[in-house]
Amino acid sequence: MANNASINIASVNPEVKAQLERIATKTKWNDDKPALKPSIKKVLRIIDEQTAINRYTWYNLPEGLDGQMIERILYYKGQAMFFYDKVTDKFYFLPYALDGSIDIYGRYTGVRPLPFNGSTEVKKDDKLTPLAKYLTELTKEPVYDIWLDELTTDVLENKCVLLSDYSKQISQINIPRQILNDPLLDVMSDCIPFLRTALLGGTGVSGMRVRVEDEAYNVKLASAAMDNAALNGEKYIPIIGDIDFQELTGGQLAKAEEFLLSMQSLDNFRLSTYGLDNGGLFQKKSHVLEAEQEMNQGCVGLINQDGLTLRQTFCNIVNSITGLGIWCEISENVIGMDENMDGLIGDEQDGQMPVDEGGEENV
């Protein structure tokens, strides 16, 4: 906002000044009405998490673990370790921290597990100890290749296998997907409030001149800035100045459909970060030819393959030291094919049985 259109709250009476300060700090005027942008962003965060944790299907996981738990930990932490604990006689998949040195490739030679919102207890030396505290005192040695030597009890109890959500860069710690995608979701959550403002106002956000500071209250005290007014769907904001009426957005205003197209393009970009099929970053309004669609999709297959390769390599190493026989595949919903030939494009997780039309379990 220009200097001649700024709000001077120094001489405003205390009640009006308090209201203006609330808006200046982007606090919603009507506390009974939830702010639109934060609400939309919450929805987008849920969609993004659902996309991430349902890309792959896991099989033959040990008791206490399922595919969604593994992918959820990777989504919020970026990487985790799989190990066996003899005291609790269970397998765990938890975030980890360096506990030792690194080898010539920068890989960790020792790690210790970190809790993932856990608070149960374990009996050790005839005493009850918080499980989170007990596990964080363990040190495990990562295995980076398929185990070809003789399997012993020591290998099972002291080794672990690390899994990253995507290929590492220089650092051994990946940035979690939740953090990576949050700025993108923030931009996407702008689109619907901007769309609402365009539909409500028709010409965008406008400023109305008032004579003195106290009269700013009569313009609903909607916002102290154009951006905040637009995000909250308010058409007018108070302005102190000599101009009778001022258009703050300037130039030709975007149509409502432009915000939807922008959001669609941003969502396509979000899907491409997971290696999922999408319409491309720039999606034409007119008919899209098949060749153009293939070109738009780009190298999403390589991104998807990156995550699958890491997970299947992880499974092979785990199986070589535990004999569990776990495995991971791309979800049927992602590839659009009925790979297990059960007549449905969908995934049965561990413990689920397909049901026929009569309602009885298929044997």
C-alpha positions as CSV (number, residue, x, y, z in Angstrom):
1,M,0.0,0.0,0.0
2,A,1.3,3.4,-0.9
3,N,2.4,5.9,1.8
4,N,-0.4,8.3,1.0
5,A,-2.8,5.5,1.6
6,S,-1.4,4.2,4.9
7,I,-3.4,4.1,8.1
8,N,-2.2,6.3,10.9
9,I,-3.5,4.9,14.2
10,A,-1.6,7.2,16.5
11,S,-4.5,9.6,16.9
12,V,-7.3,7.1,16.8
13,N,-9.3,6.6,20.0
14,P,-8.3,3.5,22.0
15,E,-11.3,1.4,21.0
16,V,-10.8,2.0,17.3
17,K,-7.0,1.7,17.6
18,A,-7.4,-1.7,19.2
19,Q,-9.6,-2.9,16.3
20,L,-7.1,-1.6,13.7
21,E,-4.2,-3.3,15.5
22,R,-6.0,-6.6,15.4
23,I,-6.4,-6.3,11.6
24,A,-2.8,-5.1,11.2
25,T,-1.7,-8.3,12.8
26,K,-3.9,-10.3,10.5
27,T,-6.3,-11.3,13.2
28,K,-9.8,-12.1,11.9
29,W,-12.2,-9.3,12.7
30,N,-15.1,-11.6,13.3
31,D,-13.9,-14.2,15.8
32,D,-17.0,-16.3,15.1
33,K,-16.1,-16.7,11.5
34,P,-13.1,-18.9,10.8
35,A,-10.4,-17.5,8.5
36,L,-10.7,-19.0,5.0
37,K,-7.0,-19.4,4.1
38,P,-6.0,-21.4,7.2
39,S,-9.1,-23.6,6.9
40,I,-8.3,-24.3,3.2
41,K,-4.7,-25.1,4.0
42,K,-5.7,-27.7,6.6
43,V,-7.7,-29.4,3.9
44,L,-4.8,-29.4,1.5
45,R,-2.4,-30.7,4.2
46,I,-4.7,-33.7,4.7
47,I,-4.9,-34.3,1.0
48,D,-1.2,-34.1,0.7
49,E,-0.6,-36.6,3.5
50,Q,-3.2,-39.0,2.0
51,T,-1.4,-38.8,-1.3
52,A,2.0,-39.5,0.3
53,I,1.0,-42.5,2.5
54,N,-1.1,-44.3,-0.1
55,R,1.3,-44.3,-3.0
56,Y,2.8,-47.7,-2.1
57,T,1.4,-51.0,-0.7
58,W,3.3,-53.0,1.8
59,Y,3.1,-56.7,2.4
60,N,4.1,-59.2,5.2
61,L,5.0,-56.5,7.8
62,P,5.5,-57.7,11.4
63,E,2.9,-57.2,14.1
64,G,2.5,-53.6,15.1
65,L,3.4,-52.2,11.8
66,D,1.4,-51.4,8.6
67,G,2.1,-49.7,5.4
68,Q,0.4,-46.4,6.3
69,M,2.4,-46.2,9.6
70,I,5.7,-46.6,7.6
71,E,4.7,-44.0,5.0
72,R,3.4,-41.6,7.7
73,I,6.7,-41.7,9.6
74,L,8.6,-41.1,6.3
75,Y,6.2,-38.2,5.5
76,Y,6.8,-36.4,8.7
77,K,10.4,-37.4,9.4
78,G,12.0,-38.1,6.1
79,Q,13.7,-41.3,7.1
80,A,13.5,-44.1,9.7
81,M,15.2,-47.3,10.9
82,F,13.9,-50.8,11.1
83,F,15.2,-53.0,13.9
84,Y,14.4,-55.8,16.3
85,D,14.4,-55.5,20.1
86,K,14.9,-58.7,22.2
87,V,13.5,-57.2,25.4
88,T,10.1,-56.4,24.0
89,D,10.4,-59.1,21.3
90,K,9.1,-56.8,18.6
91,F,10.2,-55.1,15.4
92,Y,10.1,-51.3,15.2
93,F,10.2,-48.7,12.5
94,L,11.2,-45.3,14.1
95,P,13.1,-42.1,13.3
96,Y,16.7,-42.1,14.2
97,A,19.7,-39.9,15.1
98,L,23.5,-40.4,14.6
99,D,25.1,-42.3,17.5
100,G,28.7,-42.9,16.3
101,S,30.8,-42.0,13.4
102,I,30.4,-42.0,9.6
103,D,32.1,-44.0,6.9
104,I,34.0,-42.9,3.8
105,Y,30.7,-42.3,2.0
106,G,29.2,-40.2,4.8
107,R,26.9,-43.0,5.9
108,Y,26.1,-43.5,9.6
109,T,27.9,-46.4,11.3
110,G,25.8,-46.2,14.4
111,V,22.3,-44.9,15.1
112,R,19.8,-44.7,17.9
113,P,16.0,-44.7,17.6
114,L,13.9,-41.7,18.4
115,P,10.2,-41.9,19.6
116,F,7.4,-41.1,17.2
117,N,4.7,-39.8,19.7
118,G,5.0,-43.0,21.8
119,S,4.5,-43.3,25.6
120,T,4.1,-46.9,26.6
121,E,6.2,-48.8,29.1
122,V,8.5,-51.8,29.0
123,K,9.7,-54.2,31.7
124,K,13.5,-54.2,32.0
125,D,15.4,-55.7,34.9
126,D,12.1,-56.2,36.7
127,K,11.4,-52.5,36.5
128,L,8.9,-50.6,34.4
129,T,10.7,-48.1,32.1
130,P,9.1,-45.8,29.6
131,L,9.5,-47.4,26.2
132,A,10.5,-44.2,24.5
133,K,13.3,-43.7,27.1
134,Y,14.4,-47.4,26.8
135,L,14.6,-47.4,23.0
136,T,16.5,-44.1,22.8
137,E,19.3,-45.7,24.8
138,L,19.8,-48.4,22.2
139,T,22.5,-48.3,19.6
140,K,22.2,-50.2,16.3
141,E,24.6,-50.7,13.4
142,P,23.0,-50.0,10.0
143,V,23.3,-52.6,7.2
144,Y,23.5,-51.1,3.7
145,D,23.8,-54.2,1.6
146,I,22.1,-57.6,1.5
147,W,23.5,-59.8,4.3
148,L,25.4,-62.7,2.8
149,D,27.3,-63.9,5.9
150,E,26.1,-66.4,8.4
151,L,23.0,-65.2,10.3
152,T,23.4,-65.2,14.1
153,T,21.4,-63.9,17.0
154,D,23.8,-61.0,17.3
155,V,23.0,-59.8,13.8
156,L,19.3,-59.8,14.4
157,E,19.7,-58.0,17.8
158,N,22.3,-55.4,16.9
159,K,21.8,-54.5,13.3
160,C,19.2,-52.3,11.7
161,V,18.2,-51.1,8.2
162,L,17.6,-47.5,7.2
163,L,15.0,-46.2,4.8
164,S,14.7,-42.7,3.3
165,D,11.6,-41.4,1.6
166,Y,13.6,-40.3,-1.4
167,S,17.2,-40.3,-2.5
168,K,19.6,-38.5,-0.3
169,Q,21.5,-35.4,-1.3
170,I,24.8,-34.6,0.4
171,S,23.4,-34.8,3.9
172,Q,22.3,-38.2,5.3
173,I,19.1,-36.5,6.6
174,N,16.3,-35.8,4.2
175,I,13.9,-32.9,4.5
176,P,10.5,-34.4,5.3
177,R,7.9,-34.2,2.6
178,Q,5.6,-32.3,5.0
179,I,8.1,-29.5,5.3
180,L,9.0,-29.5,1.6
181,N,5.4,-29.2,0.4
182,D,4.2,-26.8,3.1
183,P,5.1,-23.6,1.1
184,L,3.4,-25.0,-2.0
185,L,0.3,-25.7,0.0
186,D,0.4,-22.2,1.4
187,V,0.4,-20.8,-2.1
188,M,-2.4,-23.1,-3.1
189,S,-4.5,-22.1,-0.1
190,D,-4.4,-18.5,-1.4
191,C,-6.3,-19.3,-4.6
192,I,-9.7,-20.0,-3.1
193,P,-9.8,-16.9,-0.9
194,F,-8.6,-14.8,-3.9
195,L,-11.3,-16.5,-6.0
196,R,-13.9,-15.7,-3.3
197,T,-12.8,-12.0,-3.3
198,A,-13.0,-11.8,-7.1
199,L,-16.5,-13.3,-7.0
200,L,-17.7,-11.1,-4.2
201,G,-16.2,-7.8,-5.4
202,G,-16.2,-8.3,-9.1
203,T,-13.4,-5.7,-9.3
204,G,-11.1,-6.9,-6.6
205,V,-10.1,-5.1,-3.4
206,S,-10.9,-1.3,-3.4
207,G,-10.0,1.5,-1.0
208,M,-12.5,4.1,0.2
209,R,-11.4,7.5,1.4
210,V,-12.5,8.7,4.9
211,R,-12.1,12.1,6.4
212,V,-10.6,11.3,9.8
213,E,-9.1,8.3,11.4
214,D,-12.2,7.4,13.5
215,E,-14.2,7.1,10.3
216,A,-12.1,4.2,9.3
217,Y,-14.2,2.1,11.6
218,N,-17.2,2.7,9.3
219,V,-15.4,0.8,6.4
220,K,-15.6,-2.4,8.6
221,L,-12.0,-2.2,9.6
222,A,-11.6,-5.1,7.3
223,S,-7.8,-5.0,6.8
224,A,-4.7,-2.8,7.2
225,A,-3.3,-4.2,3.9
226,M,-4.6,-5.3,0.5
227,D,-3.2,-8.8,0.7
228,N,-4.9,-9.5,4.1
229,A,-8.2,-8.1,2.8
230,A,-8.1,-10.3,-0.2
231,L,-7.2,-13.5,1.7
232,N,-10.1,-12.9,4.1
233,G,-12.6,-12.1,1.3
234,E,-13.1,-8.4,2.3
235,K,-13.8,-5.9,-0.5
236,Y,-13.1,-2.6,1.3
237,I,-10.2,-1.5,3.6
238,P,-9.9,1.9,5.3
239,I,-7.6,4.5,3.7
240,I,-6.7,8.0,4.9
241,G,-5.9,10.3,2.0
242,D,-7.1,12.8,-0.5
243,I,-8.2,10.4,-3.2
244,D,-11.9,9.7,-3.3
245,F,-11.7,6.2,-4.6
246,Q,-8.7,4.1,-5.3
247,E,-8.2,0.8,-7.0
248,L,-5.5,-1.1,-5.2
249,T,-5.0,-4.1,-7.5
250,G,-4.3,-2.2,-10.6
251,G,-4.7,-3.4,-14.2
252,Q,-7.1,-6.0,-15.5
253,L,-8.4,-8.2,-12.7
254,A,-8.2,-12.0,-13.1
255,K,-11.4,-13.9,-13.7
256,A,-12.5,-16.5,-11.2
257,E,-11.5,-19.4,-13.5
258,E,-7.9,-18.1,-13.6
259,F,-7.6,-18.8,-9.9
260,L,-8.9,-22.3,-10.4
261,L,-6.5,-23.0,-13.3
262,S,-3.7,-21.7,-11.2
263,M,-4.6,-23.9,-8.3
264,Q,-4.9,-26.9,-10.7
265,S,-1.5,-26.2,-12.1
266,L,0.0,-26.0,-8.6
267,D,-1.7,-29.3,-7.6
268,N,-0.3,-30.9,-10.7
269,F,3.2,-29.7,-9.6
270,R,2.5,-31.2,-6.1
271,L,1.5,-34.5,-7.7
272,S,4.7,-34.5,-9.8
273,T,6.8,-34.2,-6.7
274,Y,5.5,-37.7,-5.8
275,G,6.0,-39.1,-9.3
276,L,2.2,-39.3,-9.9
277,D,0.5,-38.7,-13.2
278,N,-0.9,-35.2,-13.6
279,G,-1.9,-32.7,-16.3
280,G,1.4,-30.8,-16.3
281,L,2.5,-27.5,-14.8
282,F,0.8,-25.6,-17.6
283,Q,-2.6,-27.0,-18.5
284,K,-4.3,-25.7,-21.7
285,K,-7.9,-24.6,-21.5
286,S,-8.6,-26.1,-24.9
287,H,-8.4,-29.8,-25.9
288,V,-5.1,-31.4,-25.1
289,L,-3.7,-33.9,-27.6
290,E,-2.4,-37.3,-26.3
291,A,1.2,-36.4,-27.3
292,E,0.9,-33.1,-25.4
293,Q,-0.4,-34.9,-22.4
294,E,2.6,-37.3,-22.4
295,M,5.0,-34.4,-22.8
296,N,3.3,-32.6,-19.8
297,Q,3.8,-35.6,-17.6
298,G,7.5,-35.4,-18.1
299,C,9.7,-37.7,-15.9
300,V,7.1,-38.4,-13.2
301,G,7.8,-42.1,-13.6
302,L,11.5,-41.7,-12.6
303,I,10.4,-39.8,-9.4
304,N,8.0,-42.6,-8.5
305,Q,10.7,-45.2,-9.4
306,D,13.1,-43.5,-7.0
307,G,10.9,-44.1,-4.0
308,L,10.0,-47.6,-5.1
309,T,13.6,-48.6,-5.6
310,L,14.6,-47.4,-2.1
311,R,11.7,-49.3,-0.5
312,Q,12.3,-52.5,-2.4
313,T,16.1,-52.4,-1.6
314,F,15.1,-51.8,2.0
315,C,12.9,-54.9,1.9
316,N,15.6,-57.1,0.4
317,I,18.1,-56.1,3.1
318,V,15.5,-56.6,5.9
319,N,14.6,-60.0,4.6
320,S,18.3,-61.0,4.4
321,I,18.8,-60.5,8.2
322,T,15.3,-61.3,9.5
323,G,13.6,-63.7,7.0
324,L,10.3,-61.8,7.3
325,G,9.6,-61.6,3.6
326,I,8.3,-58.1,3.6
327,W,7.7,-56.3,0.2
328,C,6.5,-53.1,-1.3
329,E,4.8,-52.3,-4.6
330,I,3.3,-49.3,-6.2
331,S,-0.4,-48.9,-5.4
332,E,-2.9,-50.2,-8.0
333,N,-4.7,-46.9,-7.7
334,V,-1.5,-45.1,-8.9
335,I,-0.8,-47.3,-11.9
336,G,-4.5,-47.9,-12.7
337,M,-4.0,-51.6,-13.2
338,D,-5.4,-54.7,-11.5
339,E,-2.1,-56.4,-10.8
340,N,-3.4,-59.2,-8.5
341,M,-6.3,-60.0,-10.8
342,D,-9.0,-59.8,-8.2
343,G,-11.3,-57.8,-10.4
344,L,-10.8,-54.5,-8.5
345,I,-8.3,-51.7,-8.9
346,G,-7.4,-51.2,-5.2
347,D,-5.0,-52.5,-2.6
348,E,-5.6,-55.0,0.2
349,Q,-3.4,-54.3,3.2
350,D,-2.1,-56.9,5.5
351,G,-4.9,-58.5,7.5
352,Q,-7.6,-57.7,4.8
353,M,-9.4,-60.3,2.8
354,P,-11.4,-59.7,-0.4
355,V,-15.1,-60.4,0.0
356,D,-17.3,-61.7,-2.8
357,E,-20.8,-60.6,-3.7
358,G,-22.4,-63.0,-1.2
359,G,-20.5,-61.4,1.7
360,E,-18.4,-64.5,2.5
361,E,-14.6,-64.3,2.5
362,N,-12.9,-65.8,-0.5
363,V,-10.5,-68.6,0.4
